[in-house]
């Protein structure tokens, strides 16, 4: 593919400051308080699960010290497996920073697995995607036959979408168990990120960014995915949220788009904590 084909749209025209276009914290009041809140809530959730006789378990899926999964069990017989992949621009956080987001799926009787993975710049996004593929395969092997539901936020939205793109090493039997994917504020086209200062840590060329972009790839079919974002997000994230439907739906994928009123990039994930939230009902079809 020629270089100019990699750099063609979809990229929003008129953007001069690409770093600002992808800056979330700078446009969210008291952004640092969210990080502190997540840490407190995650610690409290783990303590509550342990007190209820269902302590968190760990599943190692690779040799890297970040290649492990935190697993939480429901109170009754599981109806499925909910797998969550965290965000942080592939640069920060671990799965343990998001334990509290397992609450809604557990309440709906789903084994819930929070996936950890290596980070940039030690790793690169291609290798991170490969780690996440290994993680989902290991979870599927550990809990056979149960239906699988994937969710990810921001960079995690990219990773869950990329899981079902061609080519991918995820086996067909495992892919066939995936019932629905929820990409929350997902980055589905990585080419614009080559224009940001973050790319010093990603080290992506136009070609490698395009090759990693779900919106520029073909999904394995059948595929059911919901692209969910906050209506108060940065315009680039709202545009990114629309990309999979515009590119995948014509290929035969079942793609839905949703903008949640009054939610921004940091609080759009809150509904994962609520068993009866519209987000949970759409994702797990409960």
C-alpha positions as CSV (number, residue, x, y, z in Angstrom):
1,X,0.0,0.0,0.0
2,X,1.4,3.4,-0.9
3,X,2.2,5.9,1.8
4,X,-0.5,8.3,0.7
5,X,-3.1,5.6,1.1
6,X,-2.0,5.1,4.7
7,X,-2.4,8.9,5.4
8,X,-5.8,9.3,3.7
9,X,-8.9,10.1,5.7
10,X,-10.7,9.3,8.0
11,X,-8.8,12.1,9.8
12,X,-10.7,15.2,10.9
13,X,-9.8,18.1,8.7
14,X,-8.8,21.4,10.3
15,X,-7.1,20.1,13.4
16,X,-3.8,21.9,14.0
17,X,-3.0,20.8,17.6
18,X,-3.2,17.0,17.5
19,X,-1.9,16.7,21.1
20,X,-4.8,18.8,22.3
21,X,-7.3,16.8,20.2
22,X,-6.4,13.7,22.1
23,X,-5.9,15.3,25.5
24,X,-8.6,14.2,27.9
25,X,-7.5,15.3,31.4
26,X,-6.8,18.8,30.3
27,X,-10.5,19.2,29.4
28,X,-12.1,17.5,32.4
29,X,-12.4,19.5,35.7
30,X,-10.5,18.0,38.6
31,X,-9.2,15.2,36.4
32,X,-6.7,14.0,39.0
33,X,-9.4,13.2,41.5
34,X,-10.8,10.5,39.1
35,X,-7.5,8.6,39.3
36,X,-7.5,8.7,43.1
37,X,-11.2,7.7,43.1
38,X,-10.5,4.7,40.9
39,X,-7.7,3.5,43.1
40,X,-9.9,3.7,46.3
41,X,-12.9,2.1,44.7
42,X,-10.8,-0.8,43.3
43,X,-9.2,-1.5,46.6
44,X,-12.6,-1.4,48.4
45,X,-14.1,-3.7,45.8
46,X,-11.4,-6.3,46.2
47,X,-11.8,-6.2,50.0
48,X,-15.5,-6.7,49.6
49,X,-15.1,-9.6,47.3
50,X,-12.7,-11.3,49.7
51,X,-15.0,-10.7,52.7
52,X,-17.8,-12.3,50.7
53,X,-15.6,-15.4,50.3
54,X,-14.8,-14.7,46.6
55,X,-11.3,-13.3,46.7
56,X,-9.6,-12.2,43.5
57,X,-7.7,-14.9,41.6
58,X,-4.8,-14.4,39.3
59,X,-4.2,-16.1,35.9
60,X,-0.8,-15.8,34.4
61,X,-0.9,-16.0,30.6
62,X,2.7,-15.1,29.6
63,X,6.3,-14.7,30.7
64,X,6.2,-10.9,31.2
65,X,5.4,-9.8,34.8
66,X,2.5,-7.7,33.5
67,X,1.0,-10.6,31.6
68,X,-1.6,-11.7,34.1
69,X,-5.4,-11.4,34.6
70,X,-7.3,-10.6,37.7
71,X,-10.4,-12.8,37.9
72,X,-13.5,-12.3,40.0
73,X,-16.2,-14.9,40.5
74,X,-20.0,-14.3,40.7
75,X,-22.0,-15.6,43.7
76,X,-23.9,-18.2,41.6
77,X,-23.3,-20.4,38.6
78,X,-21.7,-18.2,35.9
79,X,-23.8,-17.3,32.8
80,X,-20.7,-16.2,30.8
81,X,-17.3,-14.5,30.9
82,X,-16.9,-10.7,30.8
83,X,-13.4,-9.6,29.8
84,X,-12.3,-6.0,30.4
85,X,-9.2,-4.4,28.9
86,X,-8.2,-1.1,30.5
87,X,-7.1,2.1,28.8
88,X,-4.4,4.7,29.5
89,X,-3.0,5.2,25.9
90,X,-1.1,1.9,26.1
91,X,1.3,3.9,28.5
92,X,-0.1,3.6,32.0
93,X,-2.3,1.8,34.6
94,X,-2.7,-1.8,35.3
95,X,-5.7,-4.1,35.5
96,X,-5.8,-3.7,39.3
97,X,-6.6,0.0,38.9
98,X,-10.0,-1.0,37.5
99,X,-11.2,-3.8,39.8
100,X,-14.4,-1.9,40.7
101,X,-15.5,-2.0,37.1
102,X,-16.2,-5.7,37.5
103,X,-19.1,-5.1,39.8
104,X,-21.9,-4.9,37.1
105,X,-20.8,-8.1,35.3
106,X,-20.4,-10.0,38.5
107,X,-23.9,-9.0,39.6
108,X,-25.1,-10.3,36.3
109,X,-23.5,-13.7,37.2
110,X,-20.5,-13.4,34.8
111,X,-17.0,-14.4,35.7
112,X,-15.1,-11.2,35.2
113,X,-11.5,-11.0,34.0
114,X,-9.5,-7.8,34.1
115,X,-6.6,-8.1,31.7
116,X,-3.1,-6.7,32.3
117,X,-0.6,-6.2,29.6
118,X,2.9,-4.7,29.0
119,X,3.1,-1.0,28.3
120,X,4.8,1.3,25.9
121,X,7.6,2.3,25.5
122,X,9.0,-1.0,26.8
123,X,6.7,-2.8,24.5
124,X,4.9,-1.5,21.4
125,X,1.3,-1.5,20.4
126,X,1.6,-4.5,18.1
127,X,3.1,-6.6,20.9
128,X,0.5,-5.4,23.3
129,X,-2.2,-6.5,21.0
130,X,-0.5,-9.9,20.8
131,X,-0.4,-10.1,24.6
132,X,-4.1,-9.3,24.8
133,X,-4.8,-12.1,22.3
134,X,-2.9,-14.5,24.4
135,X,-4.8,-13.4,27.5
136,X,-8.2,-13.9,25.9
137,X,-7.1,-17.3,24.7
138,X,-5.9,-18.3,28.1
139,X,-9.2,-17.1,29.8
140,X,-11.2,-19.0,27.2
141,X,-9.2,-22.2,27.9
142,X,-9.5,-21.8,31.7
143,X,-13.3,-21.4,31.5
144,X,-14.4,-23.5,28.5
145,X,-17.8,-23.4,26.7
146,X,-19.1,-20.2,28.4
147,X,-20.0,-17.3,26.1
148,X,-17.5,-14.5,26.1
149,X,-18.2,-10.7,26.2
150,X,-15.4,-8.3,25.6
151,X,-15.1,-4.7,26.7
152,X,-12.4,-2.1,26.6
153,X,-12.0,1.6,27.3
154,X,-9.9,4.1,25.2
155,X,-6.8,2.1,24.3
156,X,-8.6,-0.9,25.6
157,X,-11.4,-0.2,23.1
158,X,-8.8,-0.4,20.3
159,X,-7.5,-3.7,21.7
160,X,-10.9,-5.4,21.9
161,X,-11.8,-4.2,18.4
162,X,-8.4,-5.4,17.1
163,X,-9.0,-8.8,18.6
164,X,-11.6,-9.7,15.9
165,X,-9.7,-8.2,12.9
166,X,-8.1,-10.1,10.1
167,X,-5.5,-11.4,10.6
168,X,-5.5,-12.3,14.2
169,X,-4.1,-15.4,16.1
170,X,-7.3,-15.9,18.2
171,X,-8.6,-19.3,17.2
172,X,-11.9,-19.6,15.5
173,X,-13.5,-21.7,18.3
174,X,-12.7,-18.9,20.7
175,X,-13.9,-16.2,18.3
176,X,-17.1,-18.1,17.9
177,X,-17.7,-17.8,21.6
178,X,-17.5,-14.0,21.5
179,X,-21.1,-12.8,21.6
180,X,-20.6,-9.0,21.8
181,X,-17.9,-6.4,22.0
182,X,-18.2,-3.1,23.8
183,X,-15.6,-0.5,22.7
184,X,-15.9,2.4,25.1
185,X,-14.3,5.6,23.8
186,X,-12.2,3.4,21.6
187,X,-9.4,4.6,19.4
188,X,-10.1,2.8,16.2
189,X,-7.8,4.6,13.8
190,X,-4.2,5.0,15.1
191,X,-2.9,7.1,12.2
192,X,-3.8,10.4,13.8
193,X,-1.7,9.5,16.8
194,X,1.4,9.6,14.7
195,X,0.9,13.3,14.7
196,X,1.0,13.5,18.5
197,X,3.9,13.9,20.9
198,X,2.9,10.5,22.4
199,X,4.2,8.8,19.2
200,X,7.7,9.3,20.6
201,X,6.8,6.5,22.9
202,X,4.7,4.5,20.4
203,X,7.3,4.8,17.6
204,X,4.6,4.2,14.9
205,X,5.1,4.9,11.3
206,X,2.1,5.7,9.1
207,X,2.2,2.2,7.8
208,X,2.4,0.4,11.2
209,X,-0.3,2.7,12.6
210,X,-2.6,1.8,9.7
211,X,-1.9,-1.9,10.0
212,X,-2.9,-1.7,13.7
213,X,-6.1,0.3,13.1
214,X,-9.4,-1.7,13.3
215,X,-11.2,1.0,11.2
216,X,-8.7,0.2,8.4
217,X,-8.9,-3.6,8.7
218,X,-11.6,-6.2,8.0
219,X,-13.4,-7.9,10.9
220,X,-14.0,-11.6,11.2
221,X,-17.7,-12.2,10.7
222,X,-20.1,-12.6,12.3
223,X,-19.3,-9.7,14.5
224,X,-21.4,-7.8,17.0
225,X,-19.9,-4.6,18.4
226,X,-21.2,-1.5,20.2
227,X,-19.1,1.7,20.0
228,X,-20.0,3.7,23.1
229,X,-18.8,7.1,24.0
230,X,-19.7,10.1,26.1
231,X,-21.5,13.0,24.4
232,X,-19.2,15.4,26.3
233,X,-16.0,13.7,25.0
234,X,-13.4,15.5,22.9
235,X,-14.6,15.8,19.3
236,X,-11.9,13.4,18.1
237,X,-13.2,10.6,20.4
238,X,-16.7,11.1,19.1
239,X,-15.4,10.8,15.5
240,X,-13.4,7.8,16.4
241,X,-16.5,6.3,18.0
242,X,-18.3,6.5,14.6
243,X,-15.6,4.9,12.5
244,X,-16.3,1.2,13.0
245,X,-19.9,1.6,11.8
246,X,-18.9,3.6,8.8
247,X,-16.2,1.1,7.8
248,X,-17.4,-2.3,9.2
249,X,-21.2,-2.2,8.7
250,X,-20.8,-2.2,4.9
251,X,-18.7,-5.4,5.3
252,X,-21.6,-7.1,7.1
253,X,-20.7,-6.5,10.8
254,X,-23.4,-5.7,13.3
255,X,-22.2,-2.3,14.5
256,X,-24.0,0.0,16.8
257,X,-23.1,3.5,18.0
258,X,-24.2,5.2,21.2
259,X,-23.4,8.6,22.8
260,X,-24.2,8.7,26.5
261,X,-25.5,12.2,27.5
262,X,-23.4,14.3,29.9
263,X,-20.6,11.7,30.1
264,X,-16.9,12.5,29.3
265,X,-13.9,10.3,28.8
266,X,-13.3,9.6,32.5
267,X,-16.9,9.0,33.8
268,X,-18.3,7.2,30.7
269,X,-17.1,3.9,32.2
270,X,-19.0,4.3,35.5
271,X,-22.0,2.3,34.2
272,X,-19.9,-0.8,34.1
273,X,-20.3,-0.8,37.9
274,X,-24.1,-0.9,37.7
275,X,-25.8,-4.3,37.0
276,X,-28.9,-2.6,35.5
277,X,-27.3,0.2,33.6
278,X,-28.2,0.7,29.9
279,X,-24.6,0.0,29.1
280,X,-24.6,-3.4,30.9
281,X,-28.0,-4.3,29.4
282,X,-26.7,-3.6,25.9
283,X,-23.3,-5.3,26.4
284,X,-24.5,-8.5,28.2
285,X,-28.0,-8.5,26.8
286,X,-29.4,-8.9,30.3
